[in-house]
Amino acid sequence: MFIGCREKPKNTVTDDVSVWFEWARKERIAIAMSEGLVYTPDGEVMEIEEMMKRYSSQE
């Protein structure tokens, strides 16, 4: 049995993404996130990387 480095499952949320999503949810930019996609209140679906670029919590 191989016990070396393994890839993270794709559903694993990194700390950066988690912090960003909590901020975006409070700002009513995002309402849900699943499998690398973010869902907005107006029904738009976008990849998390694009949403994080478009809506930076640093602004």
C-alpha positions as CSV (number, residue, x, y, z in Angstrom):
1,M,0.0,0.0,0.0
2,F,1.3,3.4,-1.0
3,I,1.2,6.0,1.8
4,G,2.9,8.9,0.0
5,C,1.6,12.4,-0.7
6,R,-2.0,12.4,-2.0
7,E,-3.9,15.0,-3.8
8,K,-6.5,16.9,-1.9
9,P,-10.1,15.9,-2.7
10,K,-11.6,18.5,-5.0
11,N,-14.3,19.4,-2.5
12,T,-11.7,20.5,0.1
13,V,-12.0,24.2,0.8
14,T,-8.8,26.0,1.6
15,D,-8.7,28.6,4.4
16,D,-8.3,31.4,1.9
17,V,-11.4,30.3,0.0
18,S,-13.4,29.8,3.2
19,V,-12.5,33.3,4.5
20,W,-13.4,34.8,1.1
21,F,-16.7,33.0,0.9
22,E,-17.8,34.0,4.4
23,W,-17.0,37.7,3.5
24,A,-18.8,37.4,0.1
25,R,-21.8,35.8,1.8
26,K,-22.1,38.6,4.4
27,E,-21.8,41.1,1.6
28,R,-24.5,39.3,-0.3
29,I,-22.3,38.6,-3.3
30,A,-22.5,34.8,-3.0
31,I,-25.2,32.6,-1.5
32,A,-23.6,29.1,-2.1
33,M,-20.5,27.4,-3.2
34,S,-20.1,23.8,-4.4
35,E,-17.4,21.9,-6.4
36,G,-15.4,25.0,-7.3
37,L,-18.5,27.1,-8.3
38,V,-20.0,30.1,-6.6
39,Y,-23.7,30.9,-6.9
40,T,-24.9,34.5,-6.7
41,P,-28.2,35.9,-5.5
42,D,-29.2,36.8,-9.1
43,G,-28.6,33.2,-10.3
44,E,-25.2,33.6,-11.9
45,V,-22.8,30.7,-11.5
46,M,-19.0,31.3,-11.8
47,E,-15.8,29.5,-10.9
48,I,-14.5,30.4,-7.5
49,E,-11.1,31.7,-8.9
50,E,-12.9,34.2,-11.2
51,M,-15.2,35.4,-8.4
52,M,-12.3,35.9,-6.0
53,K,-10.6,38.0,-8.7
54,R,-13.7,40.0,-9.5
55,Y,-14.7,40.5,-5.9
56,S,-11.7,40.9,-3.6
57,S,-12.4,41.1,0.1
58,Q,-9.4,43.5,0.3
59,E,-11.4,46.4,-1.2
